[in-house]
Amino acid sequence: MSIVFDSNDPRLKELPQIIEQATRDVVIECLDQAVWIAKALVPVMTGALRMSIRREGLSFCAGDGGIINPRTRREVDYAVFVEAEYPFMKASWSMASTGIEDKIKQRILTRLGK
């Protein structure tokens, strides 16, 4: 897919910002979806690890964040070990980001009015 601009097209000056914002918006949407998927896939007996899964800026994470496991009374600090055995975070991002390039391209085209 390509977009052809006339050299006098005023949208050329806006293109870097349009690309940046479209990419950011789509990445955030995919991250939010990845969080939802990870919460469904996480193989835990309690909800503490599940509750700790969240988006932070342009990333998503599990563990820490002040969530306390009710059985151990400790902060959820074992997400990395669960991920090593059952890669629920990796799988979540893989599912949520499928087709991300096309989604970004479509968002750019929409913003350009094409």
N, C-alpha and C positions, 0 to 999 in steps of 0.2 A: 504494500500500500504506500503510495506516495502522494504528496500534496504539492501542487505547483502554485507558486506565488509570482505575481508580477513584481518587479523590483520596486515599484512605487506603492505597493500594498502597505497600508499603515499597520496592518496586523503583524508585519515582520518584526517591528520593534517590541511588540508584546509577546512574541513567540517564546522566548526563554522563560518568562513568568508563567505563561499558559502551560508549558510543558512541566515546569516545576510543581505548580499547584495541582495539575491533573494527576501527576505521578504520586504526589503526597496523598491526595484524596483517595486514590485507588489503593495505595499501600495501607492506609488506615482502615479502609473497609475490609481488606483482606485480613489484616491483623485482628480486627474485631470478630470476623468470622472464625479465624484460627483459634481464638480464645474460646468461643462457643464450642467448636469441635473438640478442642483439648479437654474441656470440662466433661464432654460426653465420653471421651476415650480413656481418660486417666484411670488406671487400674488400682484403686485404693479401697481400703475398708471403711475409712471415715471420710468425711467431707472436707477435712482441713486442707489437704493438698488441692482439692478441687476448688475450694474457696480462694486459694492463693494464686490461682491462674488469672493473669490480668494483662492488659496492654499498658505499657509505659512509653509514652511518646511514639517513636517509630520502631518499637520492638514489643515482644510479648514475653512474659516470663512466668515462672512458677516458683513457689517457695518464698521464704523470707517475707518481707512486706508486713510484718506484725501479726500474721495469722498464727494463732496458738492451737496446737493439736490438743484436743480435749483429753485424750488418753495419756499422753506423755507429759502434758503441761509445758511443753517446749515449743519454741517457734518452729514452724515448718522449715526445716533445713535439709531435708532429704530428697528434694525434687530431682536433683542431679543423679542420685542413685537409682531412683525409679525410672528416670529417662534412659539411663544406661541399659537397664534391663528390658524396659518396655518403651520404646521411643515414641511416646504419644505426642510430644511437642513437635518433633520432626514430621511425623505423619500429619499432624494438624496443619502445619504450614504448607506442606506439600499439597494437601487437598484444597486449602483455602486460596492458594496462590495459582492454581491451575488457570491458565489463560490470562495471566496478569498483563502480559505485553499487549494482547488484543484489547483488554479493558482500558489500558492507558491510552492506546491509540484512539479508541472510540471516544474517550473522554476529551482528548485533545481536539478531535474533529468536531465534537459537539460544541466545545467552547469557541472554535473558530467559525461555527455556523455552517459547517459543511455537511 
